[in-house]
Amino acid sequence: MNYYIIISIIAMFVAQFAKVFSKYFIRREWDWTAMFATGGMPSSHTALVTALAVSLGMIEGFGSIYFAITFVFGMVIAHDSMGIRFEAGKHASVLNRIVDDINELLQTKEAQEKKLKDLLGHNPIEVIGGFLLGIIIALLGFYIFY
C-alpha cells in the first residue's frame, strides 16, 4: 500500500484517539465518543495533511511540486477548520440556545429533537496540536520505514 496514505491515516487515527485523553484532562471523565467527533484537541484533519506534506517533503524533497501541492492543501484545511467551521459551530450553539429559550418562554415540554452540532471546527491551539502531531508521526514513520 502507499506509504504516504498509511502515514497520513495513522496520524489521523492517533489524533482522534488523543481526543479521548484531552477531553479527560479537561472534564475528568472518559468520553469514548470523542474518537468519532469533529473538533477538539488535536485537529485530526490538520494532523492528516501535515503528516502527508512532511512525509512527501522528506522523501520527494521540500522543493518538490508534491510538497508544494500538499502544503497549500494543508493550509486550506487548517484555515477552514479555524475559520468557517469554527464560526459555524458558534452559530449552531447560539441557535440551540434560542430554541431552548423559545421552548421555555412558551412553556412547552417539546424538546428539540436533535440539537445542532456545535463542535465543528478548531481554535488555533487545536490546529497547532494537529500540526505538531502530524510532524511527529511523519518523522517517526520516516525513521522506522526508511
N, C-alpha and C positions, 0 to 999 in steps of 0.2 A: 504494500500500500504506500501511498505518497507520504514521505517523511513530513512535509510541511503541514499536511492535513492532520496527521497524527499529533504533532506537537501543538498545533492550534487547538484541537479538540481537547487534549489533555489540559491545556491552560484554562479553557472554558469550564471543564468539569471541576477542576481544582478550585476555581473561583466560586462556582456555585456551591460546592461543598463548604468552602470557607465562610459563606454567608451564614451558615448554621452557627458557627462559632462566634462570628462577630455579633449576631443577634443575641447569643447567650451572654456575652460580655456586657451588652447594653441593658438587657432586660432580666438577666439572671434566670432565664427559663429556656429550655430547649424547644426549638421550633423547627422541626424537620421539613416543614413545608417551604422553608426559605430556600431549600435546594432547587425548587422549581419556580421561584418567584423572580420577577424583574425588579430592578432597583436594588439598593442595598450595597453593602461593602463586602468585597470589591466588585467593580464592574466586570462582569464576565465577557461582555461584548468587547470592552477595551482590552482585556487580557487576551482574548482570542486573536484580535487583529494585530496586537503588539507582538505576540508570540510568532505570528506569521511573518510580519515585517522584519523582526530581528533575525529569525531563522533564515529568511531569504537573504538578508544583508550579510550574515556571517558566511553563508555558503556561496552565494552568487556575487557578493560584493556590494558594499553600501553605495557604490556608484552605478549599480545596475538599474536598468529600466524596471525590473521586477520589484526591487526595493522601493523605487520611486512611486510606483503604482500603489503598492500596499501601504506605504507611508501616507499618501494622500487619502486613500480609502480609510485608513485608521483615524486620521484627523477628522474626517467627516463623521464617522461613527461616534467618536468622543464628543465632538461639538453637538451632535444631535442629542446624545444622551444627557448632556448638561443643559441644553437649551430647550428645544421643543418638547421633548418627552418629560423633562423635569417640570416645565411650566404646565403642561397638560395634566400632570399629576396634581399640581396645586389647584388647578381649576376643578378637577374631579372631587377633591377634598371639600372645596367650598360648595359645590353643587350637592354633595351628600349632606352637608350641614343645613343647607337651605331646605332640602326635602324633609329632614328631621324637624326643623323649626316649623315648617308649614303643618306637618302632621301634629305637632304639639299644640299649635295655635288652634287648629280645627278640632283638637281633642279626639283624633281618630286613633284607633289601635292598629291601623294598617301600617305595617312596616314596609319599607321599601323592599321589594322582592330581592333585588340584588344591588348592592351598593356599587357605585363606580369604583374601579380600581384606581387608587390614588398614589401608589408607589410604582411609577412608570420609569422615571429617569434617575439621574445621579447628581449628587453635589460634587464639586471639584475634588474633594478628598477621596471619594469613592472611585472616581475615574483615575486619579493618581495611583490608588491602590491596585486597580486593574492593570494599569500601565507597568508598575513595578513587578507585579506577579507575572505578567506576560514576558518581561525581560528575563526574570529568574528562570521560568520554565524553558524559554528558548535557550538560555545558556546551559542549563542542566542537560537538556536534550542534545545539544551540540557536543558537550564534553562526554556524554555517555555513548552516543552513537557515532561520533566522528573521531 
